[in-house]
Amino acid sequence: MSGAGGELDASRILRAAGRTAVAWRNGGGVTREVAVHPPGAGWDTFDWRVSLAEVTADGPYSPLPGVRRILTVVAGAGTELTVAGTSGLRADRYRPCAFPGGAATVGRLLHGPVVNLNVMLREGRARATVEMVRGVRRVAAGTGSGAGTGTGPDGGRSAGQGVLVMALEGRTRLSTPGEPVVALARFDAVWLTGARAAAAEMGTDGVAAVVALSA
């Protein structure tokens, strides 16, 4: 997990305020890394990467051969994507949209700037589901039904395998038996693995993202 270095912890709070903004080469926005596996991995070495991108202008996406992308607009009206010459793929707010990172892709903003939740998966090395959640539920319930592919069979015990919960709108709280309740502000996240992910319950009066990841 990014931020503090070292190994993936079974439970870690990833506050939005601690992320560093990195400008895109084309000047169309900035990106902030939320989490990456292996810890500290760069663009050429990650198995999976989760980030938030602020997009302020139309333009091409950086090509990422061998990477599967799951993009979800989490602020703003949405984006129309042209992927490998095919236009009309709409990434509306809170609707995960999967496409190959190696395909030539251009984004057109529908009504002003957006913030995208980006989940990037090295093909053959990582899998994920991305779900938008409202109300109360078990964190690990239903994983495997969102965009992308399911998690592995060992319930999150493998390195790089677990569930990332991110607050997107409203108030989100996460509780695990025997541990203090965690309150998440907008774009704060929590990384959970193994028994903690299975036992944790989340509740939101808005919208939260649940990203199940495996490597």
C-alpha positions as CSV (number, residue, x, y, z in Angstrom):
1,M,0.0,0.0,0.0
2,S,1.3,3.5,-0.8
3,G,1.9,6.3,1.7
4,A,3.9,4.7,4.5
5,G,6.0,2.1,2.7
6,G,6.6,-1.4,4.0
7,E,4.2,-4.3,3.9
8,L,0.5,-4.3,3.3
9,D,-1.2,-3.9,6.6
10,A,-4.4,-5.9,7.5
11,S,-6.1,-2.6,8.1
12,R,-5.0,0.9,7.1
13,I,-6.7,4.3,6.9
14,L,-5.7,6.2,3.8
15,R,-6.6,9.9,4.3
16,A,-7.2,12.0,1.2
17,A,-5.2,14.9,2.8
18,G,-2.0,12.8,2.7
19,R,-1.9,12.3,-1.1
20,T,0.4,14.1,-3.5
21,A,-0.9,15.6,-6.7
22,V,1.1,14.7,-9.8
23,A,0.4,16.7,-13.0
24,W,-0.3,14.8,-16.3
25,R,2.2,15.3,-19.0
26,N,-0.5,16.7,-21.4
27,G,-1.6,19.3,-18.8
28,G,-5.2,18.0,-18.7
29,G,-5.3,17.3,-15.0
30,V,-3.6,15.8,-12.0
31,T,-3.6,12.3,-10.4
32,R,-3.3,11.2,-6.8
33,E,-2.3,7.7,-5.9
34,V,-4.4,6.0,-3.3
35,A,-2.9,2.6,-3.2
36,V,-0.5,0.4,-5.2
37,H,0.8,-3.2,-5.1
38,P,3.6,-4.1,-4.7
39,P,4.2,-1.2,-2.3
40,G,6.2,1.5,-4.0
41,A,5.7,0.1,-7.5
42,G,6.1,2.4,-10.5
43,W,4.1,2.5,-13.7
44,D,6.1,-0.4,-15.2
45,T,6.0,-2.7,-12.1
46,F,2.6,-2.5,-10.4
47,D,0.2,-5.4,-10.3
48,W,-2.6,-3.1,-9.4
49,R,-3.0,0.6,-8.8
50,V,-5.8,2.7,-7.5
51,S,-5.8,6.5,-8.0
52,L,-8.0,9.6,-8.2
53,A,-7.6,11.8,-11.3
54,E,-8.9,15.3,-11.6
55,V,-9.6,15.9,-15.3
56,T,-10.1,19.5,-16.5
57,A,-9.8,19.2,-20.3
58,D,-10.6,16.8,-23.2
59,G,-7.7,14.8,-24.4
60,P,-6.0,11.4,-24.9
61,Y,-5.3,8.9,-22.1
62,S,-1.8,7.7,-21.5
63,P,-1.4,4.2,-23.2
64,L,-0.9,1.4,-20.8
65,P,-0.3,-1.8,-22.8
66,G,-1.1,-5.0,-20.8
67,V,-3.2,-3.1,-18.2
68,R,-7.0,-3.4,-17.8
69,R,-8.6,-0.1,-16.6
70,I,-11.8,0.3,-14.6
71,L,-12.8,4.0,-14.6
72,T,-15.6,5.4,-12.4
73,V,-16.5,9.1,-12.5
74,V,-17.0,10.1,-8.8
75,A,-17.5,13.9,-9.2
76,G,-18.8,15.8,-12.2
77,A,-21.3,15.0,-14.9
78,G,-19.3,12.3,-16.8
79,T,-17.1,11.6,-19.8
80,E,-17.6,10.2,-23.3
81,L,-14.8,7.8,-24.3
82,T,-13.5,6.9,-27.7
83,V,-11.7,3.6,-27.3
84,A,-9.8,2.1,-30.2
85,G,-11.7,4.3,-32.6
86,T,-15.1,3.4,-31.3
87,S,-17.0,6.4,-29.8
88,G,-20.0,6.6,-27.6
89,L,-18.8,4.8,-24.5
90,R,-20.2,6.9,-21.7
91,A,-18.6,7.0,-18.3
92,D,-21.5,8.4,-16.3
93,R,-21.2,9.3,-12.6
94,Y,-21.0,6.2,-10.3
95,R,-21.1,3.8,-13.2
96,P,-17.8,1.7,-13.5
97,C,-16.6,1.4,-17.0
98,A,-13.9,-1.2,-18.0
99,F,-11.7,-1.0,-21.1
100,P,-8.2,-2.1,-22.2
101,G,-5.5,0.4,-21.2
102,G,-3.4,-0.4,-24.3
103,A,-6.2,0.8,-26.6
104,A,-5.9,4.4,-28.0
105,T,-8.4,6.3,-25.8
106,V,-9.7,9.8,-25.9
107,G,-12.0,11.4,-23.3
108,R,-14.5,14.2,-23.9
109,L,-15.9,15.9,-20.8
110,L,-19.7,16.1,-21.0
111,H,-20.3,19.2,-18.7
112,G,-17.1,20.4,-17.1
113,P,-14.3,18.8,-15.1
114,V,-14.6,15.4,-13.4
115,V,-12.8,13.3,-10.8
116,N,-12.2,9.7,-11.8
117,L,-11.6,6.7,-9.6
118,N,-9.1,4.7,-11.6
119,V,-8.4,1.0,-10.9
120,M,-5.6,-0.3,-13.1
121,L,-4.9,-4.1,-13.3
122,R,-1.9,-5.8,-14.8
123,E,-3.3,-8.5,-17.1
124,G,-2.6,-11.9,-15.8
125,R,-1.4,-10.6,-12.4
126,A,-4.4,-8.8,-10.8
127,R,-8.1,-8.9,-10.7
128,A,-10.8,-6.6,-9.2
129,T,-14.4,-5.7,-8.8
130,V,-15.6,-2.1,-8.3
131,E,-19.0,-1.5,-6.7
132,M,-20.9,1.7,-5.8
133,V,-22.7,1.2,-2.4
134,R,-25.5,3.0,-0.7
135,G,-26.8,2.3,2.8
136,V,-25.5,-0.4,5.2
137,R,-23.8,-3.7,4.3
138,R,-21.0,-6.1,5.1
139,V,-17.8,-4.9,3.4
140,A,-17.1,-8.2,1.7
141,A,-20.7,-9.0,0.8
142,G,-21.4,-9.2,-2.9
143,T,-17.8,-8.7,-4.2
144,G,-17.5,-10.2,-7.6
145,S,-20.7,-8.6,-9.0
146,G,-19.2,-5.3,-10.1
147,A,-17.1,-4.3,-13.0
148,G,-14.0,-6.3,-13.7
149,T,-13.4,-9.9,-12.4
150,G,-13.7,-11.6,-9.1
151,T,-11.3,-11.9,-6.2
152,G,-9.3,-15.0,-5.5
153,P,-10.3,-17.9,-3.3
154,D,-8.4,-17.4,-0.1
155,G,-10.5,-14.6,1.4
156,G,-7.8,-11.9,1.2
157,R,-4.9,-13.6,2.9
158,S,-2.6,-13.3,-0.1
159,A,-0.3,-10.2,-0.3
160,G,-2.0,-7.6,-2.4
161,Q,-5.5,-9.1,-1.8
162,G,-8.1,-7.3,0.1
163,V,-10.9,-4.7,0.0
164,L,-10.5,-0.9,-0.4
165,V,-13.5,1.2,0.9
166,M,-13.6,4.8,-0.2
167,A,-16.1,7.5,0.8
168,L,-17.4,9.4,-2.3
169,E,-20.4,11.4,-1.1
170,G,-22.0,12.0,2.3
171,R,-20.8,10.4,5.6
172,T,-19.3,6.9,5.6
173,R,-18.5,4.9,8.7
174,L,-16.8,1.5,9.0
175,S,-17.0,-0.8,12.0
176,T,-15.1,-3.9,12.8
177,P,-15.7,-6.0,16.0
178,G,-13.4,-5.0,18.8
179,E,-12.0,-1.9,17.0
180,P,-13.0,1.8,17.0
181,V,-15.5,3.0,14.4
182,V,-13.7,4.7,11.5
183,A,-15.3,7.8,10.1
184,L,-14.3,8.6,6.5
185,A,-14.5,12.1,4.9
186,R,-14.8,12.5,1.2
187,F,-12.2,10.4,-0.7
188,D,-10.7,9.0,2.5
189,A,-10.2,5.2,2.2
190,V,-9.6,2.1,4.3
191,W,-7.7,-1.0,3.2
192,L,-8.9,-4.3,4.8
193,T,-7.8,-7.9,4.4
194,G,-8.6,-11.3,5.6
195,A,-10.8,-11.6,8.7
196,R,-11.2,-7.8,9.1
197,A,-12.6,-7.5,5.6
198,A,-15.0,-10.4,6.3
199,A,-16.2,-9.0,9.6
200,A,-16.3,-5.3,8.8
201,E,-19.6,-3.5,8.2
202,M,-19.9,-0.1,6.4
203,G,-22.7,2.4,6.4
204,T,-23.1,5.6,4.3
205,D,-25.8,8.2,3.9
206,G,-24.4,8.9,0.5
207,V,-22.2,6.8,-1.8
208,A,-19.1,4.7,-1.2
209,A,-16.9,2.6,-3.4
210,V,-16.0,-0.9,-2.5
211,V,-13.0,-2.2,-4.6
212,A,-12.1,-5.8,-4.1
213,L,-8.5,-6.5,-5.3
214,S,-6.3,-9.5,-5.7
215,A,-2.8,-10.0,-7.0
